[in-house]
Amino acid sequence: MRLDKYLKVSRLIKRRTVANEACDTGRVTINDKIAKPSAEVKVGDVIGLRLGGKDVQVEVLSVAEHAQKSETAGMFRILP
């Protein structure tokens, strides 16, 4: 699945256009490499986000094309 779509479906970022902009400005990484919006996300990848002055790293646990709000918590795990 594309990175920008994963960020939206998992609700890490609210809108896909915002996810695209974050990727284009280099604020999103996959496995410590700056990622483009079209980068493929796989189970086990570590996504790093720099948004709003915070650095967050999450591990991808599942990839789903569609997810309800109650299912999104199981899509990733926040790393310390």
mmCIF file of the N, C-alpha and C atoms, coordinates in Angstrom:
data_MODEL
# 
_entry.id   MODEL 
# 
loop_
_atom_site.group_PDB 
_atom_site.id 
_atom_site.type_symbol 
_atom_site.label_atom_id 
_atom_site.label_alt_id 
_atom_site.label_comp_id 
_atom_site.label_asym_id 
_atom_site.label_entity_id 
_atom_site.label_seq_id 
_atom_site.pdbx_PDB_ins_code 
_atom_site.Cartn_x 
_atom_site.Cartn_y 
_atom_site.Cartn_z 
_atom_site.occupancy 
_atom_site.B_iso_or_equiv 
_atom_site.pdbx_formal_charge 
_atom_site.auth_seq_id 
_atom_site.auth_comp_id 
_atom_site.auth_asym_id 
_atom_site.auth_atom_id 
_atom_site.pdbx_PDB_model_num 
ATOM 1   N N  . MET A 1 1  ? 0.846   -1.171 0.000  1.00 0.00 ? 1  MET A N  1 
ATOM 2   C CA . MET A 1 1  ? 0.000   0.000  0.000  1.00 0.00 ? 1  MET A CA 1 
ATOM 3   C C  . MET A 1 1  ? 0.895   1.240  0.000  1.00 0.00 ? 1  MET A C  1 
ATOM 4   N N  . ARG A 1 2  ? 0.449   2.270  -0.664 1.00 0.00 ? 2  ARG A N  1 
ATOM 5   C CA . ARG A 1 2  ? 1.185   3.537  -0.695 1.00 0.00 ? 2  ARG A CA 1 
ATOM 6   C C  . ARG A 1 2  ? 1.256   4.147  0.700  1.00 0.00 ? 2  ARG A C  1 
ATOM 7   N N  . LEU A 1 3  ? 2.359   4.824  0.970  1.00 0.00 ? 3  LEU A N  1 
ATOM 8   C CA . LEU A 1 3  ? 2.575   5.440  2.276  1.00 0.00 ? 3  LEU A CA 1 
ATOM 9   C C  . LEU A 1 3  ? 1.506   6.471  2.602  1.00 0.00 ? 3  LEU A C  1 
ATOM 10  N N  . ASP A 1 4  ? 1.198   7.353  1.654  1.00 0.00 ? 4  ASP A N  1 
ATOM 11  C CA . ASP A 1 4  ? 0.215   8.398  1.937  1.00 0.00 ? 4  ASP A CA 1 
ATOM 12  C C  . ASP A 1 4  ? -1.156  7.808  2.256  1.00 0.00 ? 4  ASP A C  1 
ATOM 13  N N  . LYS A 1 5  ? -1.533  6.752  1.567  1.00 0.00 ? 5  LYS A N  1 
ATOM 14  C CA . LYS A 1 5  ? -2.824  6.112  1.836  1.00 0.00 ? 5  LYS A CA 1 
ATOM 15  C C  . LYS A 1 5  ? -2.806  5.405  3.190  1.00 0.00 ? 5  LYS A C  1 
ATOM 16  N N  . TYR A 1 6  ? -1.685  4.757  3.523  1.00 0.00 ? 6  TYR A N  1 
ATOM 17  C CA . TYR A 1 6  ? -1.592  4.078  4.820  1.00 0.00 ? 6  TYR A CA 1 
ATOM 18  C C  . TYR A 1 6  ? -1.731  5.084  5.967  1.00 0.00 ? 6  TYR A C  1 
ATOM 19  N N  . LEU A 1 7  ? -1.067  6.224  5.851  1.00 0.00 ? 7  LEU A N  1 
ATOM 20  C CA . LEU A 1 7  ? -1.144  7.233  6.901  1.00 0.00 ? 7  LEU A CA 1 
ATOM 21  C C  . LEU A 1 7  ? -2.572  7.719  7.102  1.00 0.00 ? 7  LEU A C  1 
ATOM 22  N N  . LYS A 1 8  ? -3.339  7.825  6.025  1.00 0.00 ? 8  LYS A N  1 
ATOM 23  C CA . LYS A 1 8  ? -4.727  8.237  6.125  1.00 0.00 ? 8  LYS A CA 1 
ATOM 24  C C  . LYS A 1 8  ? -5.611  7.132  6.689  1.00 0.00 ? 8  LYS A C  1 
ATOM 25  N N  . VAL A 1 9  ? -5.497  5.915  6.139  1.00 0.00 ? 9  VAL A N  1 
ATOM 26  C CA . VAL A 1 9  ? -6.347  4.804  6.580  1.00 0.00 ? 9  VAL A CA 1 
ATOM 27  C C  . VAL A 1 9  ? -6.102  4.486  8.055  1.00 0.00 ? 9  VAL A C  1 
ATOM 28  N N  . SER A 1 10 ? -4.847  4.538  8.482  1.00 0.00 ? 10 SER A N  1 
ATOM 29  C CA . SER A 1 10 ? -4.521  4.233  9.880  1.00 0.00 ? 10 SER A CA 1 
ATOM 30  C C  . SER A 1 10 ? -4.825  5.408  10.811 1.00 0.00 ? 10 SER A C  1 
ATOM 31  N N  . ARG A 1 11 ? -5.188  6.534  10.238 1.00 0.00 ? 11 ARG A N  1 
ATOM 32  C CA . ARG A 1 11 ? -5.520  7.758  10.958 1.00 0.00 ? 11 ARG A CA 1 
ATOM 33  C C  . ARG A 1 11 ? -4.334  8.347  11.732 1.00 0.00 ? 11 ARG A C  1 
ATOM 34  N N  . LEU A 1 12 ? -3.120  8.060  11.260 1.00 0.00 ? 12 LEU A N  1 
ATOM 35  C CA . LEU A 1 12 ? -1.956  8.739  11.815 1.00 0.00 ? 12 LEU A CA 1 
ATOM 36  C C  . LEU A 1 12 ? -1.945  10.185 11.349 1.00 0.00 ? 12 LEU A C  1 
ATOM 37  N N  . ILE A 1 13 ? -2.427  10.421 10.121 1.00 0.00 ? 13 ILE A N  1 
ATOM 38  C CA . ILE A 1 13 ? -2.612  11.765 9.573  1.00 0.00 ? 13 ILE A CA 1 
ATOM 39  C C  . ILE A 1 13 ? -4.032  11.817 9.043  1.00 0.00 ? 13 ILE A C  1 
ATOM 40  N N  . LYS A 1 14 ? -4.706  12.916 9.292  1.00 0.00 ? 14 LYS A N  1 
ATOM 41  C CA . LYS A 1 14 ? -6.143  12.995 9.028  1.00 0.00 ? 14 LYS A CA 1 
ATOM 42  C C  . LYS A 1 14 ? -6.521  12.952 7.545  1.00 0.00 ? 14 LYS A C  1 
ATOM 43  N N  . ARG A 1 15 ? -5.760  13.650 6.698  1.00 0.00 ? 15 ARG A N  1 
ATOM 44  C CA . ARG A 1 15 ? -6.113  13.714 5.275  1.00 0.00 ? 15 ARG A CA 1 
ATOM 45  C C  . ARG A 1 15 ? -4.941  13.268 4.415  1.00 0.00 ? 15 ARG A C  1 
ATOM 46  N N  . ARG A 1 16 ? -5.261  12.688 3.266  1.00 0.00 ? 16 ARG A N  1 
ATOM 47  C CA . ARG A 1 16 ? -4.221  12.179 2.370  1.00 0.00 ? 16 ARG A CA 1 
ATOM 48  C C  . ARG A 1 16 ? -3.382  13.311 1.790  1.00 0.00 ? 16 ARG A C  1 
ATOM 49  N N  . THR A 1 17 ? -3.984  14.456 1.533  1.00 0.00 ? 17 THR A N  1 
ATOM 50  C CA . THR A 1 17 ? -3.209  15.577 0.996  1.00 0.00 ? 17 THR A CA 1 
ATOM 51  C C  . THR A 1 17 ? -2.188  16.070 2.014  1.00 0.00 ? 17 THR A C  1 
ATOM 52  N N  . VAL A 1 18 ? -2.549  16.054 3.286  1.00 0.00 ? 18 VAL A N  1 
ATOM 53  C CA . VAL A 1 18 ? -1.612  16.444 4.340  1.00 0.00 ? 18 VAL A CA 1 
ATOM 54  C C  . VAL A 1 18 ? -0.487  15.409 4.431  1.00 0.00 ? 18 VAL A C  1 
ATOM 55  N N  . ALA A 1 19 ? -0.820  14.139 4.270  1.00 0.00 ? 19 ALA A N  1 
ATOM 56  C CA . ALA A 1 19 ? 0.192   13.077 4.270  1.00 0.00 ? 19 ALA A CA 1 
ATOM 57  C C  . ALA A 1 19 ? 1.152   13.268 3.099  1.00 0.00 ? 19 ALA A C  1 
ATOM 58  N N  . ASN A 1 20 ? 0.618   13.620 1.916  1.00 0.00 ? 20 ASN A N  1 
ATOM 59  C CA . ASN A 1 20 ? 1.459   13.892 0.748  1.00 0.00 ? 20 ASN A CA 1 
ATOM 60  C C  . ASN A 1 20 ? 2.424   15.040 1.027  1.00 0.00 ? 20 ASN A C  1 
ATOM 61  N N  . GLU A 1 21 ? 1.931   16.118 1.599  1.00 0.00 ? 21 GLU A N  1 
ATOM 62  C CA . GLU A 1 21 ? 2.761   17.281 1.890  1.00 0.00 ? 21 GLU A CA 1 
ATOM 63  C C  . GLU A 1 21 ? 3.847   16.939 2.911  1.00 0.00 ? 21 GLU A C  1 
ATOM 64  N N  . ALA A 1 22 ? 3.499   16.167 3.925  1.00 0.00 ? 22 ALA A N  1 
ATOM 65  C CA . ALA A 1 22 ? 4.478   15.775 4.942  1.00 0.00 ? 22 ALA A CA 1 
ATOM 66  C C  . ALA A 1 22 ? 5.594   14.938 4.312  1.00 0.00 ? 22 ALA A C  1 
ATOM 67  N N  . CYS A 1 23 ? 5.225   14.039 3.410  1.00 0.00 ? 23 CYS A N  1 
ATOM 68  C CA . CYS A 1 23 ? 6.232   13.211 2.733  1.00 0.00 ? 23 CYS A CA 1 
ATOM 69  C C  . CYS A 1 23 ? 7.106   14.061 1.814  1.00 0.00 ? 23 CYS A C  1 
ATOM 70  N N  . ASP A 1 24 ? 6.490   14.966 1.079  1.00 0.00 ? 24 ASP A N  1 
ATOM 71  C CA . ASP A 1 24 ? 7.230   15.804 0.135  1.00 0.00 ? 24 ASP A CA 1 
ATOM 72  C C  . ASP A 1 24 ? 8.233   16.725 0.831  1.00 0.00 ? 24 ASP A C  1 
ATOM 73  N N  . THR A 1 25 ? 7.944   17.118 2.064  1.00 0.00 ? 25 THR A N  1 
ATOM 74  C CA . THR A 1 25 ? 8.848   18.010 2.782  1.00 0.00 ? 25 THR A CA 1 
ATOM 75  C C  . THR A 1 25 ? 9.863   17.242 3.634  1.00 0.00 ? 25 THR A C  1 
ATOM 76  N N  . GLY A 1 26 ? 9.869   15.913 3.547  1.00 0.00 ? 26 GLY A N  1 
ATOM 77  C CA . GLY A 1 26 ? 10.875  15.105 4.233  1.00 0.00 ? 26 GLY A CA 1 
ATOM 78  C C  . GLY A 1 26 ? 10.608  14.860 5.702  1.00 0.00 ? 26 GLY A C  1 
ATOM 79  N N  . ARG A 1 27 ? 9.356   14.996 6.137  1.00 0.00 ? 27 ARG A N  1 
ATOM 80  C CA . ARG A 1 27 ? 9.025   14.788 7.548  1.00 0.00 ? 27 ARG A CA 1 
ATOM 81  C C  . ARG A 1 27 ? 8.584   13.362 7.861  1.00 0.00 ? 27 ARG A C  1 
ATOM 82  N N  . VAL A 1 28 ? 8.596   12.477 6.845  1.00 0.00 ? 28 VAL A N  1 
ATOM 83  C CA . VAL A 1 28 ? 8.183   11.090 7.044  1.00 0.00 ? 28 VAL A CA 1 
ATOM 84  C C  . VAL A 1 28 ? 9.297   10.172 6.563  1.00 0.00 ? 28 VAL A C  1 
ATOM 85  N N  . THR A 1 29 ? 9.633   9.182  7.386  1.00 0.00 ? 29 THR A N  1 
ATOM 86  C CA . THR A 1 29 ? 10.661  8.212  7.016  1.00 0.00 ? 29 THR A CA 1 
ATOM 87  C C  . THR A 1 29 ? 10.103  6.794  7.143  1.00 0.00 ? 29 THR A C  1 
ATOM 88  N N  . ILE A 1 30 ? 10.661  5.900  6.349  1.00 0.00 ? 30 ILE A N  1 
ATOM 89  C CA . ILE A 1 30 ? 10.392  4.468  6.493  1.00 0.00 ? 30 ILE A CA 1 
ATOM 90  C C  . ILE A 1 30 ? 11.738  3.800  6.702  1.00 0.00 ? 30 ILE A C  1 
ATOM 91  N N  . ASN A 1 31 ? 11.880  3.110  7.822  1.00 0.00 ? 31 ASN A N  1 
ATOM 92  C CA . ASN A 1 31 ? 13.129  2.431  8.172  1.00 0.00 ? 31 ASN A CA 1 
ATOM 93  C C  . ASN A 1 31 ? 14.321  3.382  8.076  1.00 0.00 ? 31 ASN A C  1 
ATOM 94  N N  . ASP A 1 32 ? 14.165  4.581  8.635  1.00 0.00 ? 32 ASP A N  1 
ATOM 95  C CA . ASP A 1 32 ? 15.209  5.611  8.716  1.00 0.00 ? 32 ASP A CA 1 
ATOM 96  C C  . ASP A 1 32 ? 15.651  6.179  7.369  1.00 0.00 ? 32 ASP A C  1 
ATOM 97  N N  . LYS A 1 33 ? 14.820  6.061  6.342  1.00 0.00 ? 33 LYS A N  1 
ATOM 98  C CA . LYS A 1 33 ? 15.099  6.676  5.043  1.00 0.00 ? 33 LYS A CA 1 
ATOM 99  C C  . LYS A 1 33 ? 13.928  7.582  4.692  1.00 0.00 ? 33 LYS A C  1 
ATOM 100 N N  . ILE A 1 34 ? 14.234  8.781  4.214  1.00 0.00 ? 34 ILE A N  1 
ATOM 101 C CA . ILE A 1 34 ? 13.172  9.705  3.822  1.00 0.00 ? 34 ILE A CA 1 
ATOM 102 C C  . ILE A 1 34 ? 12.333  9.056  2.729  1.00 0.00 ? 34 ILE A C  1 
ATOM 103 N N  . ALA A 1 35 ? 11.014  9.110  2.904  1.00 0.00 ? 35 ALA A N  1 
ATOM 104 C CA . ALA A 1 35 ? 10.118  8.381  2.013  1.00 0.00 ? 35 ALA A CA 1 
ATOM 105 C C  . ALA A 1 35 ? 9.251   9.316  1.186  1.00 0.00 ? 35 ALA A C  1 
ATOM 106 N N  . LYS A 1 36 ? 8.986   8.897  -0.044 1.00 0.00 ? 36 LYS A N  1 
ATOM 107 C CA . LYS A 1 36 ? 8.059   9.609  -0.920 1.00 0.00 ? 36 LYS A CA 1 
ATOM 108 C C  . LYS A 1 36 ? 6.649   9.099  -0.626 1.00 0.00 ? 36 LYS A C  1 
ATOM 109 N N  . PRO A 1 37 ? 5.626   9.854  -1.037 1.00 0.00 ? 37 PRO A N  1 
ATOM 110 C CA . PRO A 1 37 ? 4.249   9.418  -0.792 1.00 0.00 ? 37 PRO A CA 1 
ATOM 111 C C  . PRO A 1 37 ? 3.914   8.080  -1.459 1.00 0.00 ? 37 PRO A C  1 
ATOM 112 N N  . SER A 1 38 ? 4.613   7.746  -2.539 1.00 0.00 ? 38 SER A N  1 
ATOM 113 C CA . SER A 1 38 ? 4.302   6.520  -3.271 1.00 0.00 ? 38 SER A CA 1 
ATOM 114 C C  . SER A 1 38 ? 5.076   5.307  -2.761 1.00 0.00 ? 38 SER A C  1 
ATOM 115 N N  . ALA A 1 39 ? 5.877   5.468  -1.708 1.00 0.00 ? 39 ALA A N  1 
ATOM 116 C CA . ALA A 1 39 ? 6.653   4.351  -1.168 1.00 0.00 ? 39 ALA A CA 1 
ATOM 117 C C  . ALA A 1 39 ? 5.717   3.260  -0.655 1.00 0.00 ? 39 ALA A C  1 
ATOM 118 N N  . GLU A 1 40 ? 6.122   2.002  -0.837 1.00 0.00 ? 40 GLU A N  1 
ATOM 119 C CA . GLU A 1 40 ? 5.313   0.872  -0.393 1.00 0.00 ? 40 GLU A CA 1 
ATOM 120 C C  . GLU A 1 40 ? 5.514   0.634  1.107  1.00 0.00 ? 40 GLU A C  1 
ATOM 121 N N  . VAL A 1 41 ? 4.403   0.412  1.810  1.00 0.00 ? 41 VAL A N  1 
ATOM 122 C CA . VAL A 1 41 ? 4.440   0.108  3.233  1.00 0.00 ? 41 VAL A CA 1 
ATOM 123 C C  . VAL A 1 41 ? 4.139   -1.373 3.403  1.00 0.00 ? 41 VAL A C  1 
ATOM 124 N N  . LYS A 1 42 ? 5.000   -2.050 4.191  1.00 0.00 ? 42 LYS A N  1 
ATOM 125 C CA . LYS A 1 42 ? 4.817   -3.474 4.447  1.00 0.00 ? 42 LYS A CA 1 
ATOM 126 C C  . LYS A 1 42 ? 4.777   -3.709 5.958  1.00 0.00 ? 42 LYS A C  1 
ATOM 127 N N  . VAL A 1 43 ? 4.228   -4.852 6.350  1.00 0.00 ? 43 VAL A N  1 
ATOM 128 C CA . VAL A 1 43 ? 4.197   -5.216 7.762  1.00 0.00 ? 43 VAL A CA 1 
ATOM 129 C C  . VAL A 1 43 ? 5.630   -5.321 8.268  1.00 0.00 ? 43 VAL A C  1 
ATOM 130 N N  . GLY A 1 44 ? 5.899   -4.726 9.415  1.00 0.00 ? 44 GLY A N  1 
ATOM 131 C CA . GLY A 1 44 ? 7.230   -4.743 9.999  1.00 0.00 ? 44 GLY A CA 1 
ATOM 132 C C  . GLY A 1 44 ? 8.020   -3.468 9.760  1.00 0.00 ? 44 GLY A C  1 
ATOM 133 N N  . ASP A 1 45 ? 7.579   -2.630 8.833  1.00 0.00 ? 45 ASP A N  1 
ATOM 134 C CA . ASP A 1 45 ? 8.268   -1.359 8.585  1.00 0.00 ? 45 ASP A CA 1 
ATOM 135 C C  . ASP A 1 45 ? 8.120   -0.439 9.793  1.00 0.00 ? 45 ASP A C  1 
ATOM 136 N N  . VAL A 1 46 ? 9.105   0.431  9.993  1.00 0.00 ? 46 VAL A N  1 
ATOM 137 C CA . VAL A 1 46 ? 9.040   1.443  11.043 1.00 0.00 ? 46 VAL A CA 1 
ATOM 138 C C  . VAL A 1 46 ? 8.897   2.799  10.356 1.00 0.00 ? 46 VAL A C  1 
ATOM 139 N N  . ILE A 1 47 ? 7.803   3.474  10.645 1.00 0.00 ? 47 ILE A N  1 
ATOM 140 C CA . ILE A 1 47 ? 7.511   4.781  10.055 1.00 0.00 ? 47 ILE A CA 1 
ATOM 141 C C  . ILE A 1 47 ? 7.811   5.843  11.101 1.00 0.00 ? 47 ILE A C  1 
ATOM 142 N N  . GLY A 1 48 ? 8.601   6.838  10.709 1.00 0.00 ? 48 GLY A N  1 
ATOM 143 C CA . GLY A 1 48 ? 8.903   7.964  11.584 1.00 0.00 ? 48 GLY A CA 1 
ATOM 144 C C  . GLY A 1 48 ? 8.186   9.207  11.090 1.00 0.00 ? 48 GLY A C  1 
ATOM 145 N N  . LEU A 1 49 ? 7.541   9.926  12.004 1.00 0.00 ? 49 LEU A N  1 
ATOM 146 C CA . LEU A 1 49 ? 6.796   11.146 11.667 1.00 0.00 ? 49 LEU A CA 1 
ATOM 147 C C  . LEU A 1 49 ? 7.320   12.298 12.505 1.00 0.00 ? 49 LEU A C  1 
ATOM 148 N N  . ARG A 1 50 ? 7.556   13.437 11.863 1.00 0.00 ? 50 ARG A N  1 
ATOM 149 C CA . ARG A 1 50 ? 7.918   14.671 12.555 1.00 0.00 ? 50 ARG A CA 1 
ATOM 150 C C  . ARG A 1 50 ? 6.819   15.676 12.276 1.00 0.00 ? 50 ARG A C  1 
ATOM 151 N N  . LEU A 1 51 ? 5.877   15.768 13.193 1.00 0.00 ? 51 LEU A N  1 
ATOM 152 C CA . LEU A 1 51 ? 4.737   16.663 12.998 1.00 0.00 ? 51 LEU A CA 1 
ATOM 153 C C  . LEU A 1 51 ? 4.478   17.462 14.264 1.00 0.00 ? 51 LEU A C  1 
ATOM 154 N N  . GLY A 1 52 ? 4.251   18.728 14.109 1.00 0.00 ? 52 GLY A N  1 
ATOM 155 C CA . GLY A 1 52 ? 3.897   19.572 15.243 1.00 0.00 ? 52 GLY A CA 1 
ATOM 156 C C  . GLY A 1 52 ? 4.937   19.610 16.341 1.00 0.00 ? 52 GLY A C  1 
ATOM 157 N N  . GLY A 1 53 ? 6.204   19.506 15.993 1.00 0.00 ? 53 GLY A N  1 
ATOM 158 C CA . GLY A 1 53 ? 7.258   19.549 16.992 1.00 0.00 ? 53 GLY A CA 1 
ATOM 159 C C  . GLY A 1 53 ? 7.483   18.242 17.723 1.00 0.00 ? 53 GLY A C  1 
ATOM 160 N N  . LYS A 1 54 ? 6.771   17.196 17.333 1.00 0.00 ? 54 LYS A N  1 
ATOM 161 C CA . LYS A 1 54 ? 6.926   15.888 17.968 1.00 0.00 ? 54 LYS A CA 1 
ATOM 162 C C  . LYS A 1 54 ? 7.516   14.898 16.983 1.00 0.00 ? 54 LYS A C  1 
ATOM 163 N N  . ASP A 1 55 ? 8.328   13.993 17.501 1.00 0.00 ? 55 ASP A N  1 
ATOM 164 C CA . ASP A 1 55 ? 8.846   12.887 16.710 1.00 0.00 ? 55 ASP A CA 1 
ATOM 165 C C  . ASP A 1 55 ? 8.166   11.614 17.202 1.00 0.00 ? 55 ASP A C  1 
ATOM 166 N N  . VAL A 1 56 ? 7.515   10.907 16.292 1.00 0.00 ? 56 VAL A N  1 
ATOM 167 C CA . VAL A 1 56 ? 6.809   9.675  16.638 1.00 0.00 ? 56 VAL A CA 1 
ATOM 168 C C  . VAL A 1 56 ? 7.290   8.576  15.709 1.00 0.00 ? 56 VAL A C  1 
ATOM 169 N N  . GLN A 1 57 ? 7.544   7.408  16.284 1.00 0.00 ? 57 GLN A N  1 
ATOM 170 C CA . GLN A 1 57 ? 7.890   6.248  15.473 1.00 0.00 ? 57 GLN A CA 1 
ATOM 171 C C  . GLN A 1 57 ? 6.871   5.159  15.740 1.00 0.00 ? 57 GLN A C  1 
ATOM 172 N N  . VAL A 1 58 ? 6.358   4.568  14.656 1.00 0.00 ? 58 VAL A N  1 
ATOM 173 C CA . VAL A 1 58 ? 5.382   3.488  14.782 1.00 0.00 ? 58 VAL A CA 1 
ATOM 174 C C  . VAL A 1 58 ? 5.838   2.298  13.954 1.00 0.00 ? 58 VAL A C  1 
ATOM 175 N N  . GLU A 1 59 ? 5.497   1.113  14.441 1.00 0.00 ? 59 GLU A N  1 
ATOM 176 C CA . GLU A 1 59 ? 5.766   -0.113 13.700 1.00 0.00 ? 59 GLU A CA 1 
ATOM 177 C C  . GLU A 1 59 ? 4.478   -0.561 13.047 1.00 0.00 ? 59 GLU A C  1 
ATOM 178 N N  . VAL A 1 60 ? 4.538   -0.900 11.767 1.00 0.00 ? 60 VAL A N  1 
ATOM 179 C CA . VAL A 1 60 ? 3.362   -1.331 11.021 1.00 0.00 ? 60 VAL A CA 1 
ATOM 180 C C  . VAL A 1 60 ? 3.043   -2.778 11.407 1.00 0.00 ? 60 VAL A C  1 
ATOM 181 N N  . LEU A 1 61 ? 1.831   -3.007 11.915 1.00 0.00 ? 61 LEU A N  1 
ATOM 182 C CA . LEU A 1 61 ? 1.403   -4.347 12.299 1.00 0.00 ? 61 LEU A CA 1 
ATOM 183 C C  . LEU A 1 61 ? 0.494   -4.988 11.261 1.00 0.00 ? 61 LEU A C  1 
ATOM 184 N N  . SER A 1 62 ? -0.280  -4.176 10.551 1.00 0.00 ? 62 SER A N  1 
ATOM 185 C CA . SER A 1 62 ? -1.136  -4.704 9.490  1.00 0.00 ? 62 SER A CA 1 
ATOM 186 C C  . SER A 1 62 ? -1.391  -3.614 8.454  1.00 0.00 ? 62 SER A C  1 
ATOM 187 N N  . VAL A 1 63 ? -1.707  -4.067 7.250  1.00 0.00 ? 63 VAL A N  1 
ATOM 188 C CA . VAL A 1 63 ? -1.998  -3.161 6.145  1.00 0.00 ? 63 VAL A CA 1 
ATOM 189 C C  . VAL A 1 63 ? -3.369  -3.546 5.604  1.00 0.00 ? 63 VAL A C  1 
ATOM 190 N N  . ALA A 1 64 ? -4.310  -2.598 5.627  1.00 0.00 ? 64 ALA A N  1 
ATOM 191 C CA . ALA A 1 64 ? -5.659  -2.857 5.131  1.00 0.00 ? 64 ALA A CA 1 
ATOM 192 C C  . ALA A 1 64 ? -6.104  -1.678 4.267  1.00 0.00 ? 64 ALA A C  1 
ATOM 193 N N  . GLU A 1 65 ? -6.783  -1.992 3.159  1.00 0.00 ? 65 GLU A N  1 
ATOM 194 C CA . GLU A 1 65 ? -7.247  -0.941 2.252  1.00 0.00 ? 65 GLU A CA 1 
ATOM 195 C C  . GLU A 1 65 ? -8.283  -0.036 2.917  1.00 0.00 ? 65 GLU A C  1 
ATOM 196 N N  . HIS A 1 66 ? -9.124  -0.621 3.764  1.00 0.00 ? 66 HIS A N  1 
ATOM 197 C CA . HIS A 1 66 ? -10.167 0.133  4.463  1.00 0.00 ? 66 HIS A CA 1 
ATOM 198 C C  . HIS A 1 66 ? -10.173 -0.324 5.907  1.00 0.00 ? 66 HIS A C  1 
ATOM 199 N N  . ALA A 1 67 ? -10.405 0.602  6.817  1.00 0.00 ? 67 ALA A N  1 
ATOM 200 C CA . ALA A 1 67 ? -10.461 0.244  8.227  1.00 0.00 ? 67 ALA A CA 1 
ATOM 201 C C  . ALA A 1 67 ? -11.423 1.179  8.950  1.00 0.00 ? 67 ALA A C  1 
ATOM 202 N N  . GLN A 1 68 ? -12.226 0.585  9.834  1.00 0.00 ? 68 GLN A N  1 
ATOM 203 C CA . GLN A 1 68 ? -13.089 1.400  10.662 1.00 0.00 ? 68 GLN A CA 1 
ATOM 204 C C  . GLN A 1 68 ? -12.264 1.979  11.794 1.00 0.00 ? 68 GLN A C  1 
ATOM 205 N N  . LYS A 1 69 ? -12.796 2.996  12.426 1.00 0.00 ? 69 LYS A N  1 
ATOM 206 C CA . LYS A 1 69 ? -12.052 3.683  13.483 1.00 0.00 ? 69 LYS A CA 1 
ATOM 207 C C  . LYS A 1 69 ? -11.624 2.715  14.587 1.00 0.00 ? 69 LYS A C  1 
ATOM 208 N N  . SER A 1 70 ? -12.463 1.760  14.914 1.00 0.00 ? 70 SER A N  1 
ATOM 209 C CA . SER A 1 70 ? -12.140 0.810  15.979 1.00 0.00 ? 70 SER A CA 1 
ATOM 210 C C  . SER A 1 70 ? -11.016 -0.146 15.582 1.00 0.00 ? 70 SER A C  1 
ATOM 211 N N  . GLU A 1 71 ? -10.789 -0.328 14.281 1.00 0.00 ? 71 GLU A N  1 
ATOM 212 C CA . GLU A 1 71 ? -9.766  -1.259 13.807 1.00 0.00 ? 71 GLU A CA 1 
ATOM 213 C C  . GLU A 1 71 ? -8.397  -0.604 13.640 1.00 0.00 ? 71 GLU A C  1 
ATOM 214 N N  . THR A 1 72 ? -8.328  0.708  13.635 1.00 0.00 ? 72 THR A N  1 
ATOM 215 C CA . THR A 1 72 ? -7.066  1.383  13.328 1.00 0.00 ? 72 THR A CA 1 
ATOM 216 C C  . THR A 1 72 ? -6.027  1.219  14.426 1.00 0.00 ? 72 THR A C  1 
ATOM 217 N N  . ALA A 1 73 ? -6.451  1.009  15.658 1.00 0.00 ? 73 ALA A N  1 
ATOM 218 C CA . ALA A 1 73 ? -5.489  0.854  16.758 1.00 0.00 ? 73 ALA A CA 1 
ATOM 219 C C  . ALA A 1 73 ? -4.631  -0.386 16.559 1.00 0.00 ? 73 ALA A C  1 
ATOM 220 N N  . GLY A 1 74 ? -5.136  -1.397 15.873 1.00 0.00 ? 74 GLY A N  1 
ATOM 221 C CA . GLY A 1 74 ? -4.389  -2.610 15.632 1.00 0.00 ? 74 GLY A CA 1 
ATOM 222 C C  . GLY A 1 74 ? -3.511  -2.564 14.394 1.00 0.00 ? 74 GLY A C  1 
ATOM 223 N N  . MET A 1 75 ? -3.505  -1.452 13.690 1.00 0.00 ? 75 MET A N  1 
ATOM 224 C CA . MET A 1 75 ? -2.705  -1.338 12.467 1.00 0.00 ? 75 MET A CA 1 
ATOM 225 C C  . MET A 1 75 ? -1.257  -0.956 12.743 1.00 0.00 ? 75 MET A C  1 
ATOM 226 N N  . PHE A 1 76 ? -0.996  -0.351 13.898 1.00 0.00 ? 76 PHE A N  1 
ATOM 227 C CA . PHE A 1 76 ? 0.367   0.087  14.206 1.00 0.00 ? 76 PHE A CA 1 
ATOM 228 C C  . PHE A 1 76 ? 0.592   0.051  15.715 1.00 0.00 ? 76 PHE A C  1 
ATOM 229 N N  . ARG A 1 77 ? 1.869   0.100  16.081 1.00 0.00 ? 77 ARG A N  1 
ATOM 230 C CA . ARG A 1 77 ? 2.261   0.147  17.496 1.00 0.00 ? 77 ARG A CA 1 
ATOM 231 C C  . ARG A 1 77 ? 3.247   1.285  17.646 1.00 0.00 ? 77 ARG A C  1 
ATOM 232 N N  . ILE A 1 78 ? 2.999   2.167  18.605 1.00 0.00 ? 78 ILE A N  1 
ATOM 233 C CA . ILE A 1 78 ? 3.886   3.303  18.842 1.00 0.00 ? 78 ILE A CA 1 
ATOM 234 C C  . ILE A 1 78 ? 5.135   2.795  19.568 1.00 0.00 ? 78 ILE A C  1 
ATOM 235 N N  . LEU A 1 79 ? 6.294   3.151  19.039 1.00 0.00 ? 79 LEU A N  1 
ATOM 236 C CA . LEU A 1 79 ? 7.566   2.723  19.634 1.00 0.00 ? 79 LEU A CA 1 
ATOM 237 C C  . LEU A 1 79 ? 8.072   3.781  20.595 1.00 0.00 ? 79 LEU A C  1 
ATOM 238 N N  . PRO A 1 80 ? 8.756   3.370  21.661 1.00 0.00 ? 80 PRO A N  1 
ATOM 239 C CA . PRO A 1 80 ? 9.277   4.346  22.643 1.00 0.00 ? 80 PRO A CA 1 
ATOM 240 C C  . PRO A 1 80 ? 10.433  5.149  22.077 1.00 0.00 ? 80 PRO A C  1 
# 
